Structures are given as structure tokens and as C-alpha cells.
Amino acid sequence: MDGTGERSLPELGSQDSRAGDDIEIVVNVGGVRQVLYGDLLSRYPETRLAELIHCLAGGYDTIFSLCDDYDPGKREFYFDRDPDAFKCVIEVYYFGEVHMKKGICPICFKNEMDFWKVDLKFLDDCCKSHLSEKREELEEIARRVQLILDDLGVDTAEGRWRRCQKCVWKFLEKPESSCPARVVAVLSFLLILVSSVVMCMGTIPELQVLDAEGNRVEHPTLENVETACIGWFTLEYLLRLFSSPNKLHFALSFMNIVDVLAILPFYVSLTLTHLGARMMELTNVQQAVQALRIMRIARIFKLARHSSGLQTLTYALKRSFKELGLLLMYLAVGIFVFSALGYTMEQSHPETLFKSIPQSFWWAIITMTTVGYGDIYPKTTLGKLNAAISFLCGVIAIALPIHPIINNFVRYYNKQRVLETAARHELELMELNSGTSGEGKAGGSRGDLDHLPPPEPAGKEGPSWSSRLKLSHSDTFIPLLTEEKHHRTRLQSCK
């Protein structure tokens, strides 16, 4: 830029300020040129584009604080930003709201809106849900990376007792941490299966023996096997409780409650057998013990701790409450309607099996669910026609929510795989950053993760691993940028 251009700049600026809203602003965003008008931009004077109207009067310092480059000959402002995101942001001046195009990363789009100084309140509600979902994903990635860093790093300032707790917790909760931990996880899984098989085999009459009073009881060998399994489950639970970093959260966790329900009946029945006979009749004790033995079926749910597939299925069903509720509502309406019609149509037959509408509910349930036990069936022509329509409607009602439930399952399963891959990718980036910036090496090794700084305490000010990792979610490691450049350029935007 020569001096002539600098001297003419204030004159252009004063001319623009006099023209006010009638001027034209030419912007070039990532190679896409667009002409905007002052009256349009002045609708939102706090945005970056609106500040371009009067920036010429402030000189080049003001201009380059708003854009990346400026051509005084063409009076064109250059921005090295994402042109696709800019096309969405510019809609706020025309329509008063912003819609995010499909395929744009929500976090990157939020950074673009921050750069153009457009408030998030203009973002449509449907797009805000995508943004919140992406934030949750990044927080989950940060949490997973933090857990891995906690496992890799050893705080020498901690006492021996605390380090022992961490080692026990890692050994029991993270089978992938070492080969012995994987062996223990497999052994626990096999003992769950053995305990469930023993519980089932104990009910076979041929395998039962007679006690002193002539009653059939489980074979002593099966009882000994079950006692050994319960002993292992008890030891495992107590060690996990002992090494848990948050014992209250551990005790209230659903899977840990299942573990207690699988263990507790054994000790309660043992107590009632040896001490309950002194306080109550023997018959009542036996009935209580039999009821507690039924609770042993809860141990089968312990398999969910060792199976990611069962956990994914549980989550899919939890996310499908709305679809399942609709299914139950459809079935309830159909059961009431078809049972009432069946009862009315079958009253003319002398040997009718439909004695009342409530009794007909059972027939409607097994018909609409296509079970068809045949214990209750229509005998009239109209009744058979009603039965045919009822099971056709039942098939349709059951088939409707199957597709959304399967989609929830597949979506959650794929999401977990993506999060695991993203967490590993973040660790590789952190390893590369540690190797290049720490000692000037060209690359890093897996052992460099041990030299990373520990996470900041919850109450301490300053950036933590969690907050830094939320910014690193694509091919560029964002913590390497300076504090003044947390935004992404066009070349760094997600494709």
C-alpha cells in the first residue's frame, strides 16, 4: 500500500459515513464474492459485517481488525472463512434467523457465528439440538481421554494407600489394562454362567435329594458350587467398593444394585435357615427361603457388566420409551375394542367361551400378539371374522415401532465406536504435541503421555484438559493455537 492509498482512505471513509445505509459492501469469503447493502447490515449493528460500514474512517488498523485483507482499489474485504457457513450466517440479515446446512460441523458453525458476531439466539431450535448433541459428544470424548490419562499417569504425591486403591480399581474395572485383569474378567463372566446353570439344574427333580424330613432339596454338590460362586461375587463386590473413587455413586449405580440383589438372597436365606426356625415356624421359613431363591435370577443381569452389546440394547430401549409407549397404547386400545366385540358376537352361541369382557381380555392379548394358545376361541362366524381382524391389527401395531428401536440401537452402537476412535485420535494428537513442543522432537512415543501435565482440580482456575479437549475435534489440534485464535480458518473447517 502506498501513501496515496493511505491518504485517500479517510476520504473514502468520510464519504461512506455520509452515505450511511446506501453504501455497498463487497466481501470475499473463501473465494466467494458477495455484495451487501448498508441498510441490510444495519439491522444488526453489533455484528462484524455491520461494523464494515464505517470501518474505513478508522484507517487500516480498524479495517484489519475486522477482516484478513482489504483491496482499496476494488473496495473489497477478504475473509479466510468457510463460505458455506457464511451463506447460512448471512440469512440472519434477510430472515432474522439462521439455519445450519446439513454436513457442517455444529461446533465449527458455532465458531463461525462467533466470528461474525451473530448471537446464538438467532439459531433455529432444530439446529440448537444438533449443537447440544455435538457438545455432549465432545464432553464424552474429553471424559474418556481424561480416564485414559488418569490410568497412564501416576501421581507421586499420592500416598501408598491411594495408589493401591487405584491399582485395584483399574484391575477390576478395566479388563483392557493388563492381561491378568482380562483373565479375571473372563473368570467372572464364566462364574456368572456357571451360577446361572447351577440355579437351573437345582430345580431338576432327578438331581434333587431328600432331606431328613422327606422334602426335596438341591444336591449338596450344586450347593457347594453355588456357595463358591457367591463367595467370588462377594469378594469382587467388596474389592470394587473398597477401591471406588466415589463410593456413594458406586453404591447407587444400577449395575451395582443388581450385583447386591444377586448376592443378598444367599446370605438372607442362610440366615433364615439357621436362625429363623427359632423365631418362626419352619413352614414360614421354607416359604421365605424359596421366595428369596427366586431372586437369584437377578445374577443373569450381571452379564451386562461384561457385554457392551447388552448395554447398547438397554440404552436403545431407554431411548425408545416413546415408541414402546405408543405400542402399548395401540395394543391397549385394540385389546379393549376386540374383546368387547368378541364378547358381544359370541353371546348368541350356547357353548360360548367368552363369559365376560374382562375374561375376553386374555383372548384379545394372545390373539393380537399372535401367540394363540387356543384355550379361548370364537365359535361364530362374526366372532372368527373379529379374531382375524384383531390379529392383523396386532401384527401391524407390533411392526410399527420396530424400525425406530433398531435405528436407536444402531445409532448408539456406531456412536460409541466413533467416540472410542475420537478418544484415541485425541491421545495421538496430544502425544504428537508433547513430542514436538516439549523437547523439539519430530515425533513422540506412547511413553510421552506419562509426562503430560496432570489435570487441573475442579476448583482451580485456568484451562483444564476437559476444556482444552472440547476445542480439539478435527484434524487440527486446537490447543496448539494461541488464546487469541481459537476460531478455525476455512482450511481447518470440518468437511
C-alpha positions, 0 to 999 in steps of 0.5 A: 500500500502506498501513501496515496492509498493511505491518504485517500482512505479517510476520504473514502471513509468520510464519504461512506459515513455520509452515505450511511445505509446506501453504501455497498459492501463487497466481501470475499469469503473463501473465494466467494464474492458477495455484495451487501447493502448498508441498510441490510447490515444495519439491522444488526449493528453489533455484528462484524459485517455491520461494523464494515460500514464505517470501518474505513474512517478508522484507517487500516488498523480498524479495517484489519481488525475486522477482516484478513485483507482489504483491496482499496482499489476494488473496495473489497474485504477478504475473509479466510472463512468457510463460505458455506457457513457464511451463506447460512450466517448471512440469512440472519440479515434477510430472515432474522434467523439462521439455519445450519446446512446439513454436513457442517460441523455444529461446533465449527458453525458455532465458531463461525457465528462467533466470528461474525458476531451473530448471537446464538439466539438467532439459531433455529431450535432444530439446529440448537439440538444438533449443537447440544448433541455435538457438545455432549459428544465432545464432553464424552470424548474429553471424559474418556481421554481424561480416564485414559490419562488418569490410568497412564499417569501416576501421581507421586504425591499420592500416598501408598494407600491411594495408589493401591486403591487405584491399582485395584480399581483399574484391575477390576474395572478395566479388563483392557489394562493388563492381561491378568485383569482380562483373565479375571474378567473372563473368570467372572463372566464364566462364574456368572454362567456357571451360577446361572446353570447351577440355579437351573439344574437345582430345580431338576427333580432327578438331581434333587435329594431328600432331606431328613424330613422327606422334602426335596432339596438341591444336591449338596454338590450344586450347593457347594458350587453355588456357595463358591460362586457367591463367595467370588461375587462377594469378594469382587463386590467388596474389592470394587467398593473398597477401591471406588473413587466415589463410593456413594455413586458406586453404591447407587449405580444400577449395575451395582444394585443388581450385583447386591440383589444377586448376592443378598438372597444367599446370605438372607436365606442362610440366615433364615435357615439357621436362625429363623426356625427359632423365631418362626415356624419352619413352614414360614421359613421354607416359604421365605427361603424359596421366595428369596431363591427366586431372586437369584435370577437377578445374577443373569443381569450381571452379564451386562457388566461384561457385554457392551452389546447388552448395554447398547440394547438397554440404552436403545430401549431407554431411548425408545420409551416413546415408541414402546409407549405408543405400542402399548397404547395401540395394543391397549386400545385394540385389546379393549375394542376386540374383546368387547366385540368378541364378547358381544358376537359370541353371546348368541352361541350356547357353548360360548367361551367368552363369559365376560369382557374382562375374561375376553381380555386374555383372548384379545392379548394372545390373539393380537400378539399372535401367540394363540394358545387356543384355550379361548376361541370364537365359535361364530362366524362374526366372532372368527371374522373379529379374531382375524381382524384383531390379529392383523391389527396386532401384527401391524401395531407390533411392526410399527415401532420396530424400525425406530428401536433398531435405528436407536440401537444402531445409532448408539452402537456406531456412536460409541465406536466413533467416540472410542476412535475420537478418544484415541485420535485425541491421545495421538494428537496430544502425544504428537504435541508433547513430542514436538513442543516439549523437547523439539522432537519430530515425533513422540512415543506412547511413553510421552503421555506419562509426562503430560501435565496432570489435570487441573482440580475442579476448583482451580482456575485456568484451562483444564484438559476437559476444556482444552479437549472440547476445542480439539475435534478435527484434524487440527489440534486446537490447543496448539493455537494461541488464546487469541485464535481459537476460531478455525480458518476455512482450511481447518473447517470440518468437511 
